[in-house]
Structure formats: C-alpha cells, structure tokens
C-alpha cells in the first residue's frame, strides 16, 4: 500500500490562484481548476484575504510558505505567532507603513496580548535577514523600500543639522486635537534622481493642500515659495508649521518672521508625526509617480492636481471637501 504524500502548493498554482481571484472566481471553482481540495484552497486564501479590499500576492505567499518551512525556529514575536505574522504581512500588502500597522492592530485586537507589536519590532523583523527573497519583498512593500536601515540617531549625534530647532515636543498640545484651523504640515516630494522636487503644505484640520513649484531644493527657495503660496491666506489660517528635519527648512526663522508661523520639527525618522502630510504626498504620487522629473511639470499642472485633491470628498471630513471646510473657516 502506497503512503499518500502531502504535496505543497507550488508557485505556479499560487499564480493561478491570484489570477482567478482577480477574475472574481470562487474558492470552489479554483479548487476544481487546480484539482485541489477546497479546504486546501480555502486555507491558502483565508490566510491572506480577510477583508474585501485585501489582496492575494502569489510571490509573497510562496516566499512566506518556503520561509516558514525552512525556518521553523524564529525567535522574534512576528516569527513566533503566525496570526500576528499574517496580519503584519497583509498590512504591508495594503501599503500600510509599520507605524500604521502597529497603531491599527490595537484597534482590531484590543484585548489580545499576542496581537500587539511596535513599529520598531516590525522594522527589525523585516531587516533582520534582508538578503532573503521574502525580506526583499517585504522591504519593497515599505513606503521608502530602502535596502538598509540607518539608526535614527546615527547622523544627529555627529552633527547638528538645523540651528535653533523647536521640537514637536514643545508644540502646544491642543494642536493634536485638530479642533483649531491654521496648523500645517510641510514636506517635499522628490523627483527623478533627487534632482527636482515640489513642496507640499497640508492644513491639519481641513486637509487642504497647497503644492509649490520649486526651481531647486535650497532653503531660501523653499521658504520663499512656501511664503508666496501661503501669503494670500488670512492670518487666522497661518499659525504653525510642522516639518521634518530636511535642510530645506534651515531658514525656518526667516520663514517665521515673514509669515508669523512658528515652525516645529518632528523627530528624525518619525513620519507618523506628520501623518496628514505623508498621506497627502501619497495621493499626489498617484498623479506624479516616482521617477517624475518635476522640472518638466508646470505650475499650472501642479495647480490642477491641487484643485482635484482639494475638491474631492473625504470620509474624514464627513464627505465634505477640503475646500468646503476651509471656506467655512473664512467666516
């Protein structure tokens, strides 16, 4: 009597699963197509598809299966608890940052000590074996997908980059509530080869965005263009600016003198402290994907995108548009 052997799903089969799922085929149909049991297909799909918006990725699923088989002994928390591992990987597939995954899991599993993880632990898990195929795939799913990760304080210990910075820790706490208008978050969106950029400023309460055309990334250029674009706004809409640690804001004191807006600097590598701006930059990337040469993009083209973003309904604003909410603040 021959002993029946368990045959694992192959990469080719997983590609077929991904293709048929994209075609809205049922699990029963897929199992018949692959001549596999429905339970085998169901377990594979249910591992990755939890909500309607979730995506099955054949490459990630195959690398995950091989990595799990070859590395039975993982000592970190993500490797130890498969339910947590799938949640983290599923979040990365949805292009969530480790910070967003860490924050969201507390809402989805408020009383489960296993289902809790810090963003730093997620980064450490991803970069622990960055040379493997699985981890290269995970790195590619990160917002900035850098192959190496530098310590947050590695540069700051050697050199003070911007003089007379005021930390976000000293920013008035009421700004966090978003109940008051006039508090902005600023950043640059970098173009092809790091040789061009545009400036973005987003108002925290209304999500209204202003996109600035920049001829270069020098601090004088950036602060001057920001000032020009913010100047038409009434004083009550210009109170503070929260920025990252880019050298383009080195002349923040001059910017404050011109606008009356106090500039606060977020901690290094802490993009979630300017989450509104980071999210908006992601929306802008839909119009100007990575590799765009912003030197070839006109100011008129930028204003078209700005108007589209400011006139689209936002769930966070109860489906009002940023332009509508900002207009209410004028009166």
C-alpha positions as CSV (number, residue, x, y, z in Angstrom):
1,X,0.0,0.0,0.0
2,X,1.5,3.3,-1.1
3,X,1.5,6.0,1.5
4,X,-0.1,9.2,0.3
5,X,2.2,12.2,0.4
6,X,1.1,15.7,1.1
7,X,2.1,18.0,-1.8
8,X,2.6,21.7,-1.1
9,X,1.1,24.3,-3.3
10,X,3.6,25.4,-6.0
11,X,4.4,28.9,-7.1
12,X,2.6,28.2,-10.4
13,X,-0.5,27.2,-8.5
14,X,-0.4,30.3,-6.4
15,X,-0.1,32.5,-9.6
16,X,-3.3,30.8,-10.9
17,X,-5.0,31.4,-7.5
18,X,-4.0,35.1,-7.7
19,X,-5.2,35.3,-11.4
20,X,-8.6,33.6,-10.7
21,X,-9.2,35.8,-7.6
22,X,-8.7,38.9,-9.7
23,X,-11.3,37.4,-12.0
24,X,-13.7,37.1,-9.0
25,X,-13.8,33.3,-9.2
26,X,-15.0,31.3,-6.1
27,X,-12.9,29.0,-4.0
28,X,-14.8,26.0,-5.3
29,X,-14.0,27.0,-8.9
30,X,-10.3,27.5,-8.1
31,X,-10.1,24.1,-6.3
32,X,-11.6,22.3,-9.3
33,X,-9.4,24.2,-11.7
34,X,-6.2,23.2,-9.7
35,X,-7.6,19.7,-8.8
36,X,-7.0,20.5,-5.1
37,X,-9.3,20.0,-2.2
38,X,-11.5,23.0,-1.3
39,X,-10.1,23.1,2.2
40,X,-6.5,23.5,0.9
41,X,-7.5,26.4,-1.3
42,X,-9.7,27.9,1.4
43,X,-6.8,27.8,4.0
44,X,-4.4,29.4,1.5
45,X,-6.8,32.2,0.5
46,X,-8.2,32.8,4.0
47,X,-4.6,33.3,5.3
48,X,-4.4,36.5,3.2
49,X,-7.9,37.6,2.3
50,X,-9.7,38.8,5.4
51,X,-11.5,41.9,4.2
52,X,-12.9,42.6,0.7
53,X,-10.1,45.1,0.0
54,X,-7.3,42.6,0.9
55,X,-5.1,41.4,-2.0
56,X,-3.6,38.0,-2.6
57,X,0.0,38.1,-3.8
58,X,1.4,34.9,-5.3
59,X,5.1,35.8,-4.8
60,X,4.7,36.9,-1.2
61,X,2.6,33.9,-0.4
62,X,5.1,31.5,-1.9
63,X,8.1,33.1,-0.3
64,X,6.2,33.1,3.0
65,X,5.4,29.4,2.7
66,X,9.0,28.5,1.9
67,X,10.4,30.7,4.6
68,X,8.1,29.1,7.2
69,X,9.1,25.6,6.1
70,X,12.9,26.3,6.1
71,X,13.0,28.5,9.2
72,X,10.9,26.7,11.8
73,X,12.7,28.5,14.7
74,X,12.1,32.2,14.5
75,X,12.8,33.9,17.8
76,X,11.1,37.3,17.2
77,X,7.4,37.8,18.0
78,X,6.3,38.1,14.4
79,X,8.0,34.8,13.5
80,X,6.7,33.0,16.6
81,X,3.0,33.9,16.2
82,X,1.7,33.1,12.7
83,X,-1.6,35.0,13.2
84,X,0.4,38.2,14.0
85,X,2.8,37.5,11.1
86,X,-0.1,37.2,8.6
87,X,-1.7,40.5,10.0
88,X,1.6,42.4,9.5
89,X,2.3,41.0,6.0
90,X,-1.3,41.7,5.0
91,X,-0.9,45.2,6.2
92,X,2.3,45.7,4.2
93,X,0.5,44.3,1.1
94,X,-2.1,47.1,1.5
95,X,0.8,49.6,1.6
96,X,0.4,50.4,5.2
97,X,3.5,51.6,7.0
98,X,4.8,49.7,10.1
99,X,3.5,52.7,12.2
100,X,0.0,52.3,10.7
101,X,0.1,48.5,11.2
102,X,1.2,48.9,14.9
103,X,-1.5,51.5,15.5
104,X,-4.3,49.7,13.7
105,X,-3.7,46.3,15.4
106,X,-4.5,47.8,18.8
107,X,-8.0,48.7,17.4
108,X,-8.6,45.4,15.8
109,X,-7.3,43.3,18.7
110,X,-7.7,45.5,21.8
111,X,-7.5,42.7,24.4
112,X,-5.2,40.2,22.8
113,X,-1.6,40.5,24.1
114,X,-0.3,38.3,21.2
115,X,-1.7,40.7,18.6
116,X,0.3,43.7,19.6
117,X,3.6,44.9,18.1
118,X,5.6,48.1,17.9
119,X,6.6,49.6,14.6
120,X,10.2,49.2,15.6
121,X,9.8,45.4,16.0
122,X,8.2,45.2,12.6
123,X,11.2,47.1,11.0
124,X,13.6,44.8,12.9
125,X,11.8,41.7,11.6
126,X,11.9,42.9,8.0
127,X,15.6,43.9,8.1
128,X,16.9,41.0,10.2
129,X,17.5,38.9,7.1
130,X,17.2,41.5,4.4
131,X,19.2,39.3,1.9
132,X,16.5,36.7,1.7
133,X,13.9,36.8,-1.1
134,X,11.0,37.1,1.4
135,X,12.5,40.0,3.2
136,X,13.5,41.8,0.0
137,X,9.8,41.5,-1.0
138,X,8.8,43.0,2.4
139,X,11.3,45.8,2.1
140,X,9.8,46.6,-1.4
141,X,6.4,47.0,0.3
142,X,7.7,49.6,2.7
143,X,6.9,53.3,2.0
144,X,10.6,54.1,1.1
145,X,11.8,50.4,0.5
146,X,15.4,51.1,1.3
147,X,17.7,48.0,1.3
148,X,19.4,49.2,4.5
149,X,18.2,50.9,7.6
150,X,20.2,53.6,9.4
151,X,19.9,54.2,13.1
152,X,17.6,57.1,13.8
153,X,20.3,59.0,15.8
154,X,23.3,58.0,13.7
155,X,23.6,61.3,12.0
156,X,22.3,63.6,14.7
157,X,25.0,62.5,17.1
158,X,27.7,63.6,14.7
159,X,26.3,67.0,13.6
160,X,23.5,69.4,14.4
161,X,21.8,69.9,11.0
162,X,19.5,72.9,11.6
163,X,20.2,75.6,14.1
164,X,17.6,76.7,16.7
165,X,15.1,74.0,16.0
166,X,12.0,73.8,18.2
167,X,11.0,70.2,18.7
168,X,7.5,68.9,18.1
169,X,7.5,68.0,21.8
170,X,7.2,71.7,22.6
171,X,4.3,72.2,20.2
172,X,1.1,73.2,22.1
173,X,-0.9,70.0,22.9
174,X,-4.2,71.4,21.6
175,X,-2.9,71.3,18.0
176,X,-3.1,67.5,18.3
177,X,-6.9,67.6,18.5
178,X,-7.3,69.2,15.1
179,X,-10.1,71.4,16.5
180,X,-8.4,74.6,15.5
181,X,-7.6,75.6,12.0
182,X,-4.3,77.2,10.9
183,X,-1.8,74.4,11.7
184,X,0.1,73.0,8.8
185,X,2.4,70.1,8.0
186,X,5.1,70.6,5.3
187,X,7.4,68.5,3.2
188,X,9.0,67.9,-0.2
189,X,8.1,65.3,-2.8
190,X,11.4,64.4,-4.5
191,X,11.6,63.8,-8.3
192,X,13.8,61.7,-10.6
193,X,17.4,61.2,-9.5
194,X,16.9,63.5,-6.5
195,X,17.3,66.4,-8.9
196,X,13.9,68.0,-8.7
197,X,11.1,68.5,-6.1
198,X,7.8,70.1,-5.3
199,X,6.7,71.5,-2.0
200,X,3.6,70.4,-0.2
201,X,1.8,72.0,2.8
202,X,-1.3,70.5,4.3
203,X,-3.6,72.1,6.8
204,X,-4.2,69.5,9.6
205,X,-7.9,70.2,10.3
206,X,-9.3,70.7,6.8
207,X,-6.7,68.5,4.9
208,X,-6.4,71.4,2.4
209,X,-3.2,71.1,0.4
210,X,-1.0,73.7,-1.3
211,X,1.5,72.5,-3.8
212,X,4.5,74.7,-4.5
213,X,6.6,74.7,-7.7
214,X,10.3,74.7,-6.8
215,X,13.3,75.5,-9.1
216,X,15.6,73.8,-6.6
217,X,15.8,72.4,-3.1
218,X,17.8,75.2,-1.5
219,X,16.4,76.5,1.8
220,X,16.0,80.1,0.5
221,X,14.0,78.8,-2.5
222,X,11.7,76.6,-0.5
223,X,10.9,79.1,2.3
224,X,10.3,81.8,-0.3
225,X,7.9,79.7,-2.4
226,X,6.1,78.5,0.7
227,X,5.7,82.1,1.9
228,X,4.4,83.2,-1.5
229,X,1.8,80.4,-1.6
230,X,0.7,80.9,2.0
231,X,0.6,84.7,1.9
232,X,-2.9,85.1,0.4
233,X,-4.4,83.2,3.4
234,X,-5.8,85.3,6.3
235,X,-3.8,85.4,9.5
236,X,-6.1,83.0,11.4
237,X,-5.2,80.3,8.8
238,X,-1.5,80.7,9.4
239,X,-0.4,79.7,12.9
240,X,2.1,76.9,12.9
241,X,4.1,74.6,10.6
242,X,5.3,71.1,11.5
243,X,8.2,69.9,9.3
244,X,10.7,67.1,9.2
245,X,14.5,67.5,9.5
246,X,15.2,68.3,5.9
247,X,17.8,71.1,5.3
248,X,15.4,72.9,3.0
249,X,13.8,74.3,6.2
250,X,17.2,75.6,7.6
251,X,15.9,79.2,7.2
252,X,12.9,78.5,9.4
253,X,13.5,81.6,11.4
254,X,13.2,83.8,8.3
255,X,10.1,81.9,7.3
256,X,8.6,82.6,10.8
257,X,9.4,86.3,10.6
258,X,7.7,86.6,7.2
259,X,4.6,84.5,7.9
260,X,4.2,84.7,11.7
261,X,4.1,80.8,11.7
262,X,6.1,79.1,14.3
263,X,8.0,76.0,12.8
264,X,8.1,72.8,14.8
265,X,10.4,69.9,13.8
266,X,9.3,66.3,14.0
267,X,11.7,63.6,15.4
268,X,14.1,62.0,12.9
269,X,12.5,59.1,11.0
270,X,9.1,59.7,12.6
271,X,6.9,60.3,9.6
272,X,3.8,59.4,11.6
273,X,4.2,62.7,13.4
274,X,3.3,64.4,10.1
275,X,0.8,61.7,9.1
276,X,-1.6,64.1,7.3
277,X,1.3,65.4,5.0
278,X,2.6,61.9,4.4
279,X,-0.9,60.7,3.4
280,X,-1.4,63.6,1.1
281,X,2.0,63.1,-0.6
282,X,0.9,59.5,-1.3
283,X,-2.2,60.9,-3.0
284,X,0.0,63.3,-5.1
285,X,2.1,60.3,-6.1
286,X,-0.9,58.9,-7.9
287,X,-0.6,61.8,-10.3
288,X,3.2,62.1,-10.3
289,X,4.7,58.6,-9.7
290,X,8.2,58.0,-8.6
291,X,10.6,58.8,-11.4
292,X,8.8,62.0,-12.3
293,X,11.0,64.9,-13.3
294,X,9.3,67.9,-11.7
295,X,11.4,70.3,-13.7
296,X,9.2,69.3,-16.6
297,X,6.0,69.8,-14.6
298,X,4.5,73.2,-14.9
299,X,3.0,75.3,-12.1
300,X,-0.4,75.0,-13.9
301,X,-0.2,71.2,-13.9
302,X,0.5,71.3,-10.2
303,X,-2.5,73.6,-9.5
304,X,-4.7,71.2,-11.5
305,X,-3.7,68.4,-9.2
306,X,-4.0,70.7,-6.1
307,X,-7.6,71.6,-7.1
308,X,-8.5,68.0,-7.7
309,X,-7.3,67.0,-4.2
310,X,-9.0,69.9,-2.5
311,X,-12.3,69.3,-4.2
312,X,-12.7,65.5,-3.6
313,X,-15.0,64.4,-0.8
314,X,-13.1,63.0,2.2
315,X,-14.5,60.4,4.6
316,X,-12.6,62.0,7.5
317,X,-14.4,65.3,6.7
318,X,-17.9,63.6,6.6
319,X,-17.6,63.6,2.8
320,X,-17.2,67.3,2.6
321,X,-14.2,68.6,0.5
322,X,-11.1,70.3,2.0
323,X,-12.0,73.4,0.0
324,X,-15.5,73.5,1.5
325,X,-14.3,73.0,5.1
326,X,-11.5,75.6,4.6
327,X,-14.1,78.1,3.2
328,X,-16.1,77.8,6.3
329,X,-13.1,79.0,8.4
330,X,-13.0,82.3,6.5
331,X,-16.3,83.4,8.1
